[in-house]
Amino acid sequence: MTNRRRAILTAVSLTIGFLLSILLFYFKKGDLNQQSWFFLGTVLGYSILIVVGIGWYLQKRSNRND
């Protein structure tokens, strides 16, 4: 799998997950206030850090084994 395709799949999956989180929050609370948006943004930020970190580690490990 090429790096471009991997990045596109990662971006699509993070976007879909974030949109589902917004829908769950909206259906649970009825209205999204500033605190809800801050929480959702924090979760998105940590998700991006985790996914990018794991991808970077696996890419580095794969290059070392080749």
N, C-alpha and C positions, 0 to 999 in steps of 0.2 A: 504494500500500500504506500502510495506516495505521501509526502508530507502535506501537500496541498489538500488531498482528499481527506487525510486524517484531521486536518484543521477544520475543514468544512463540516465533517461529521460531528466533531466536538462542539463547534459553534451552534449547529442545529440542535443537538441534544440539550445543550445548556439553555438555549432559548425556549425550547418546548417545556423543559422542566421549570423554568422561571415563570412562564405563562400559566402553567398548571398551578404553581404556588400562588400566583395572584388570584386565580379563580377560586382556589380553596379558601384563601383568606376572605375573599369577597362573599362567598356563600356562607362562611362561618360567622363573620362579623356583620355583614350587611353593608358596611361602609368602611373604606380604607382611610384612616387618619394618618397624620405625619409619622407617628410611631410605627404603624404597620409598614409604611413605605421604607422607613429606616431599617426595620428588621429584615424586610425582603431584600433590600440592597446589601445588607451585611451578609445574608445567606448567599446571595449571588456572588459577592466578592470572595468569600471563602471557597465556594464551589469552583470558581475560576482558578484560584490559587492552588487548590488540591489537584484539579485536573491537569493544569499546566505543569505543576511540579512532578506529578507521576509520569506524564508524557515526556518531560525533559529527562527524567531519570531513565526511563525505558529506552529512549532514543540514544542516550549516552552509553548505556549498557550494550545496546545492539551494535553500535559503532565499534565498541571495544572488542566484541566477540568476532567481528568480521575481519 
